């Protein structure tokens, strides 16, 4: 039972407007583009973490070496 809008039948609430093929293709392209951007950002973040980790290890090694 729909307590928020009891005056509308459930079939009307669940019916979605049809999406044209052109619009569906556009949505698919936008999703793929955003997924690729996320992968690119993820790769850059991983590379930055590897470089930072290397610097941290080098710094801690130099700090431990006593003259």
MDAnalysis code that builds the backbone (N, CA, C; Angstrom):
import MDAnalysis as mda
import numpy as np

u = mda.Universe.empty(201, n_residues=67, atom_resindex=np.repeat(np.arange(67), 3), trajectory=True)
u.add_TopologyAttr("name", ["N", "CA", "C"] * 67)
u.add_TopologyAttr("resid", np.arange(1, 68))
u.add_TopologyAttr("resname", ["UNK", "UNK", "UNK", "UNK", "UNK", "UNK", "UNK", "UNK", "UNK", "UNK", "UNK", "UNK", "UNK", "UNK", "UNK", "UNK", "UNK", "UNK", "UNK", "UNK", "UNK", "UNK", "UNK", "UNK", "UNK", "UNK", "UNK", "UNK", "UNK", "UNK", "UNK", "UNK", "UNK", "UNK", "UNK", "UNK", "UNK", "UNK", "UNK", "UNK", "UNK", "UNK", "UNK", "UNK", "UNK", "UNK", "UNK", "UNK", "UNK", "UNK", "UNK", "UNK", "UNK", "UNK", "UNK", "UNK", "UNK", "UNK", "UNK", "UNK", "UNK", "UNK", "UNK", "UNK", "UNK", "UNK", "UNK"])
u.atoms.positions = np.array([
    [0.843, -1.186, 0.000],
    [0.000, 0.000, 0.000],
    [0.886, 1.247, 0.000],
    [0.502, 2.186, -0.787],
    [1.276, 3.410, -0.908],
    [0.689, 4.448, 0.048],
    [1.387, 4.731, 1.142],
    [0.861, 5.645, 2.156],
    [1.087, 7.107, 1.790],
    [2.037, 7.381, 0.905],
    [2.366, 8.762, 0.594],
    [1.382, 9.385, -0.387],
    [1.004, 8.644, -1.408],
    [0.037, 9.150, -2.387],
    [-1.029, 8.080, -2.629],
    [-1.963, 7.920, -1.707],
    [-2.955, 6.843, -1.843],
    [-3.966, 7.097, -2.959],
    [-4.019, 8.316, -3.493],
    [-5.005, 8.632, -4.521],
    [-4.546, 8.227, -5.914],
    [-3.269, 7.842, -6.086],
    [-2.773, 7.388, -7.384],
    [-2.619, 5.869, -7.363],
    [-3.106, 5.189, -8.382],
    [-2.913, 3.735, -8.422],
    [-1.441, 3.388, -8.633],
    [-1.076, 2.215, -8.160],
    [0.320, 1.810, -8.206],
    [0.824, 1.661, -9.643],
    [-0.023, 1.240, -10.550],
    [0.385, 1.096, -11.945],
    [0.817, 2.410, -12.563],
    [0.145, 3.496, -12.189],
    [0.509, 4.815, -12.712],
    [1.844, 5.262, -12.135],
    [2.082, 4.946, -10.877],
    [3.336, 5.356, -10.248],
    [4.531, 4.593, -10.812],
    [4.336, 3.342, -11.202],
    [5.442, 2.523, -11.681],
    [5.671, 2.643, -13.176],
    [4.757, 3.227, -13.905],
    [4.894, 3.347, -15.352],
    [5.920, 4.433, -15.682],
    [6.926, 4.056, -16.426],
    [7.975, 4.997, -16.802],
    [7.748, 5.473, -18.227],
    [8.099, 6.704, -18.515],
    [7.948, 7.180, -19.900],
    [8.930, 6.448, -20.810],
    [8.521, 6.138, -22.018],
    [9.436, 5.429, -22.931],
    [10.612, 6.320, -23.328],
    [11.768, 5.702, -23.460],
    [12.980, 6.418, -23.851],
    [13.263, 6.087, -25.311],
    [13.467, 7.101, -26.102],
    [13.754, 6.877, -27.516],
    [15.136, 6.240, -27.673],
    [15.362, 5.635, -28.832],
    [16.653, 4.991, -29.087],
    [17.795, 5.998, -29.046],
    [17.544, 7.183, -29.578],
    [18.586, 8.225, -29.592],
    [18.956, 8.632, -28.166],
    [17.959, 8.819, -27.337],
    [18.220, 9.233, -25.958],
    [18.866, 8.100, -25.169],
    [18.437, 6.868, -25.411],
    [19.045, 5.732, -24.724],
    [20.515, 5.602, -25.109],
    [20.827, 5.824, -26.384],
    [22.214, 5.760, -26.839],
    [23.033, 6.857, -26.169],
    [22.446, 8.045, -26.046],
    [23.137, 9.155, -25.399],
    [23.408, 8.830, -23.933],
    [22.427, 8.242, -23.250],
    [22.626, 7.868, -21.852],
    [23.726, 6.824, -21.718],
    [23.729, 5.855, -22.637],
    [24.757, 4.820, -22.593],
    [26.144, 5.422, -22.822],
    [26.258, 6.338, -23.777],
    [27.548, 6.978, -24.031],
    [28.008, 7.795, -22.833],
    [27.085, 8.488, -22.181],
    [27.457, 9.274, -21.000],
    [27.909, 8.366, -19.863],
    [27.232, 7.228, -19.679],
    [27.646, 6.293, -18.635],
    [29.027, 5.720, -18.926],
    [29.267, 5.342, -20.181],
    [30.583, 4.812, -20.540],
    [31.673, 5.857, -20.360],
    [31.393, 7.097, -20.749],
    [32.376, 8.171, -20.598],
    [32.690, 8.409, -19.119],
    [31.660, 8.419, -18.270],
    [31.911, 8.641, -16.843],
    [32.678, 7.473, -16.241],
    [32.393, 6.243, -16.709],
    [33.128, 5.083, -16.209],
    [34.599, 5.164, -16.604],
    [34.868, 5.580, -17.854],
    [36.260, 5.727, -18.297],
    [36.978, 6.810, -17.504],
    [36.274, 7.906, -17.221],
    [36.881, 8.982, -16.433],
    [37.220, 8.487, -15.035],
    [36.323, 7.691, -14.456],
    [36.604, 7.154, -13.120],
    [37.818, 6.246, -13.147],
    [37.937, 5.422, -14.187],
    [39.110, 4.556, -14.293],
    [40.382, 5.383, -14.430],
    [40.330, 6.430, -15.234],
    [41.505, 7.284, -15.434],
    [41.887, 7.962, -14.115],
    [40.914, 8.470, -13.400],
    [41.185, 9.119, -12.111],
    [41.744, 8.106, -11.123],
    [41.192, 6.890, -11.132],
    [41.669, 5.844, -10.230],
    [43.127, 5.494, -10.528],
    [43.477, 5.380, -11.806],
    [44.866, 5.073, -12.172],
    [45.813, 6.181, -11.725],
    [45.403, 7.422, -11.907],
    [46.254, 8.544, -11.474],
    [46.425, 8.544, -9.960],
    [45.355, 8.255, -9.236],
    [45.436, 8.218, -7.776],
    [46.353, 7.088, -7.316],
    [46.269, 5.933, -7.964],
    [47.147, 4.821, -7.601],
    [48.607, 5.158, -7.886],
    [48.875, 5.797, -9.018],
    [50.249, 6.182, -9.347],
    [50.778, 7.196, -8.336],
    [49.955, 8.150, -7.958],
    [50.373, 9.148, -6.968],
    [50.663, 8.486, -5.624],
    [49.840, 7.523, -5.237],
    [50.076, 6.831, -3.965],
    [51.381, 6.033, -4.006],
    [51.681, 5.407, -5.145],
    [52.942, 4.673, -5.253],
    [54.138, 5.611, -5.136],
    [54.075, 6.760, -5.783],
    [55.176, 7.723, -5.714],
    [55.326, 8.249, -4.292],
    [54.218, 8.601, -3.667],
    [54.265, 9.116, -2.290],
    [54.809, 8.062, -1.342],
    [54.387, 6.807, -1.525],
    [54.882, 5.730, -0.670],
    [56.390, 5.570, -0.834],
    [56.874, 5.660, -2.066],
    [58.319, 5.582, -2.291],
    [59.066, 6.702, -1.588],
    [58.543, 7.923, -1.674],
    [59.181, 9.043, -0.982],
    [59.155, 8.863, 0.532],
    [58.058, 8.352, 1.051],
    [57.965, 8.136, 2.501],
    [58.979, 7.093, 2.944],
    [59.089, 5.990, 2.194],
    [60.078, 4.969, 2.551],
    [61.498, 5.521, 2.464],
    [61.788, 6.290, 1.422],
    [63.129, 6.871, 1.279],
    [63.419, 7.842, 2.417],
    [62.447, 8.662, 2.778],
    [62.643, 9.628, 3.860],
    [62.851, 8.924, 5.197],
    [62.050, 7.900, 5.475],
    [62.219, 7.196, 6.755],
    [63.549, 6.448, 6.791],
    [63.999, 5.921, 5.654],
    [65.302, 5.252, 5.619],
    [66.417, 6.253, 5.880],
    [66.338, 7.430, 5.252],
    [67.364, 8.451, 5.475],
    [67.319, 8.964, 6.907],
    [66.148, 9.020, 7.505],
    [66.043, 9.513, 8.875],
    [66.619, 8.509, 9.868],
    [66.584, 7.227, 9.529],
    [67.104, 6.211, 10.444],
    [68.622, 6.086, 10.377],
    [69.211, 6.436, 9.264],
    [70.659, 6.304, 9.109],
    [71.324, 7.370, 9.967],
    [72.177, 6.920, 10.882],
    [72.855, 7.886, 11.753],
    [74.312, 8.045, 11.290],
    [74.870, 9.249, 11.410],
    [76.256, 9.498, 10.955],
    [77.294, 8.839, 11.831],
])
